[in-house]
């Protein structure tokens, strides 16, 4: 199972940074990137930030996310 949050720009940047400690601001491009196992990747507004099963992070475009994953809720 993976965990994810959708990046909605300045609206939820703090929540995204709390979720993903690998999310960094690039002052040269004025955009955020995620440090992944393959190098830094740009995260665009609307992208999902995924935390994989081994704790790795990576961005995913919303259309791909919706085709690949389904919502699972925890019942307590």
N, C-alpha and C positions, 0 to 999 in steps of 0.2 A: 504494500500500500504506500502511496505517496501522499505528500501534503502539498498544497498550492495556495497561492494568493494572487488575485488579479491586480496588476499595477494600474492605477487610475490617475497617474500623474501626481501633482501636488496635493490632490484630494486625500491620498492615503500613503504618501511617501514614508511617514514615520512608521506606520504599521508594516510596510514592506521591508524597511530597514531592520525593524525588530525581528521579523520573520527570517530574513536573509542577511546574515552578517557578512556575506560576500558581495553585497551591493555597494558599489562605490560611485562617487560623483567624479566625472571627468571634466575639469574646468576648461580644457581646450575645446571640447565639443559642446559643453553645456548640457550634457546628457548623463544618464546613469548607465553603468555597465555592471555585469555580474561576472565575478571571477569563477570560471568553470574549469573542469579538468583539461579542456582543450584551449584555454586562454580566455581572455575577456570577450564577452558578448554584450552588445547593446541590448537594453531592455526598453521597448517602446510602450507608450501609453496603450493600454488594452491587453498587453501581453500577460500571460500567466508566469509567475515565478514558481518553479517546481523544486521541491526538495525530494531528491531520489531516495531509494531504499538504503543507500550507503551514506546518506547525509550530504551528498553533493547537490549543488544548485545549478539550474539552467533556466533560461527564458524559453517560452513556447508561445507561438502565435495562437490567438483565440480560436481560429477555425480548426487548426490541428488539434488543439487541446480538446475541443468538444467532440471531435471524431475519435479521439484516442481514449479518453477517460470518462468515467461515469461517477456521479456524486455518490458517496457513501457517507452516511451519518452514523455516529456512534450512539448507541442506546445505553443508557446507564441505569 
